[in-house]
Structure formats: C-alpha cells, structure tokens
Amino acid sequence: AQSVTQLDSHVSVSEGTPVLLRCNYSSSYSPSLFWYVQHPNKGLQLLLKYTSAATLVKGINGFEAEFKKSETSFHLTKPSAHMSDAAEYFCVVSASVTGGGNKLTFGTGTQLKVEL
Amino acid sequence: DAGITQSPRHKVTETGTPVTLRCHQTENHRYMYWYRQDPGHGLRLIHYSYGVKDTDKGEVSDGYSVSRSKTEDFLLTLESATSSQTSVYFCAISERGQVAWNEQFFGPGTRLTVL
C-alpha cells in the first residue's frame, strides 16, 4: 500500500517570503508523485508531477518540488509567495490499477495562508 | 480547463432517497473517476472506469454504484443516501492509463448535503 503524509495542515507566510510545504511518501516501488492546488470553492489543478525523469521538478506559477528518495520526501517550494497562492495544496501518490487506469492517493492537504 | 462538467453542482436531499450525480466530458478520455472530498481526508477514490461498461471499486465504494454507457458520461448513484455521504464529489478523467504518472483532470465538483 502507498500513502502520503503532509506534515503541516496549515502554513502561514508573508507575501514575498519563501514557501515550503512538506510531504513524505510511502511506497513499495518507485512512486509517481504530484502536487495539486485547490483554490476556495474550485476544482483541483495540477501544479507539477514527478515521473522519475528528473529529481527537481518545475511546475506552474513558480513552484517546484524535489524528489528525495533517501528521505522519502517530495516537498513543494516557491521562492516568493504571492497573495494569489493562498489555497489548499495536496500531495498525491499514484499507482496503476486494474484495467489500466491509475489511482491517486491524496494527502490530507496543507492550507497556505499568505499575509501582507 | 479540461472539458468536464458535473451536474448538479449543488443538491440537498433527504436520508433514504436515491441520488444520481452526472459527470460529462468532451475530451474523449478513456478513464474516468469519482472521488469524494471530506475535511481531514483529502480526496478518496469511490469508483473508476477504464472503458464503456468497465468499472471497478475504489477505497470507499460502499453505498455507491456507477455506470458508464457512453465514453463521455460517468454516473454515480447513491442507492439510499445517508448523512455520512454528505460531501463534495469530484469527477476526474485521464487519457493514458497505462502508466502511473498520468495526471488526472478534475471537474468543478458537486456539493451534496443529505439531511
């Protein structure tokens, strides 16, 4: 079985300061990992994904994440927070399932607050 | 946004009544999924489909059934709604399901309240 743990349920930063959202995963094989973002009362949008091609993954809106196998981590970072980054962020691990689809297992989410 | 719509967007119903939620896609993607989102749980997979008439259970399938008679439509039915099924339901689609790293695209969600 695979799982993800988001280490902080809430993170608060000031606008212009760095963002760090932490995620640890558990998987019996090489994982496929994603970060999704959900703005209030909206659906989910893919920020970035790790597919084993490169350990440092760049996503949209200046976000990036680094896959560290030795630490089983996939932390999300951004050098400078913007007010529009305020949202809920989900770390997700993926696995293939019967019939060829893939099942996403979500973390419990980290609510990011950005203050002036 | 990927061409995914969900209907209804909001619904209030009473315990014991049947409820059907619809997901419609215009992307011609093969794979479709239903998730529910609850505070403190993230999203959890209810059922998924890997083709017309081909479906399978996810991790929280009890009390739910699905049907897919056309590529573009995936229906989620609560046979007899209970208060524990009050949640926000999301449909998702993906194109190539043969590898684990295919991202899924999500619909706008349906907020269901069971009184």
Interface residues (C-beta under 8 A of the other chain):
Chain A: P31 S32 F34 Y36 K42 G43 L44 Q45 L46 K49 Y50 T51 S52 F90 S94 A95 S96 V97 T98 G99 G100 G101 N102 K103 L104 F106 G107 T108 G109
Chain B: D1 R30 Y31 Y33 Y35 G40 H41 G42 L43 R44 L45 Y48 S49 Y50 G51 D54 D56 G58 F90 A92 S94 G97 Q98 V99 A100 W101 N102 E103 Q104 F105 F106 G107 P108 G109
